[in-house]
């Protein structure tokens, strides 16, 4: 049968960009948004005027406020804020068929438990394969079809290949790994370093200082990865070093902009 119908949970900028990319890959895409006005704008104006204004969306993308509309999906991309993944994950697990792959596209660590997103999902959605998609990707650039690449982490190699083929295209390339832990750590920690990068730029402390901070920050991320069970090669890749360089090198990054302010 294959993966032909993809559900996207989250109508923010990144969720909308991933829905657009999946549609370009030939997927039948249904996007769930919390906000009624977001779903209406996507369906009627083919634009997310709230979170991704000015970018035309594929008219084939369908948006909904009813999670039950995702019941027939072959795979689900979870793009809700990290601190809400526990509740949203439980809701989506109740709405979809058993065994449907759940792809974590949010970055972070739960504040109350200090758990990674994969640990949370394993507890609230047992029986569903857990995959992680992470990398150096600004939503606007992915939505505008500029070339991008991500890490796609899946313990089941055959499923990972199937998902990479289903979601990838000439301008959006997933690179496979089985290191689900390592693929999450870089994206979860790099925002702290991006704030520091913004402070360095705002205070005009120089490029030497920025390079020092990024390099030593990466060393700390790798040590954290060692403790949590991630692999250094993953953290030296797109979801680690790649994401760190993007977030610390552009004021498109909200965290770098915060530090600079």
Phi, psi and omega in degrees: 000312179082176180259109183238338183240116182247134173257141177240123180256105181130119184256026175281192182298314184290318177300319179293319179296318179293323176297319179296316179295318179297322177296321177296330179281358178097008180281146167279112191249130170237125183250126174266128176238144177291321187273129180298321183293329178294313179297318180297317181295319180295318182286322187264323183252352182054047179201140173269087187292342181274312189249342180216060186291151174085001181244119180289136181254154177300125180300342180285343179290126180252134179247152183211159170253003182252111182297338177296339178290350178266007187297333183263011185284147178274338178205151181236129174260119182264112186233028177280162176304143186304322183287352178250005184296325182300310182287318181292321178300320178294321180294316182290325178298326179284342186263340187248171180288153176300143174083000178292130181296138177247120184254113180282119179243005177264150182244133177155178176232135181294127186296316187288326185251344187062026179270149171288160182301323181293324178293319178298312184294324178298329182277329184259345181225059182297146179091353178258129174302137182249124182237152178238130174243120184205149179168185183279090188220112167277134185303317184297324181288320176296316180296327179275008175066033172278149185300132180215158176218150183222162168272133174241110186256123183211130182288334178267109186299317182297317178294320179300317179296319180297317180292320178299319178291325182287325187257342183274154173205186190296339181249005181212101186249119171275135174253126188276145170210162173257007184271080182295323180291308182300325182293341181266333191292315182300313180293331181283328188260335189297337183295327176298318180290328178294322176298317177298320178298321177295320178297317179299316180291317181296324180274000179055049181274354172101162181290329178301314182296319179297315180297320178299313184295317181295317182294313179289329175296319178297323178298321178292320177300319180293322177294322175297319177300320177302316183291320185274349177102013175274165181258143181296327180296327176292317181289342174272001183256204187298318184281351178247272181301318181301312180294322179297314181297318180295313186289329181269359187240007183212137177283001165296336177288123180297326181288320176295319178298322177299313180297320181293326181292000000 
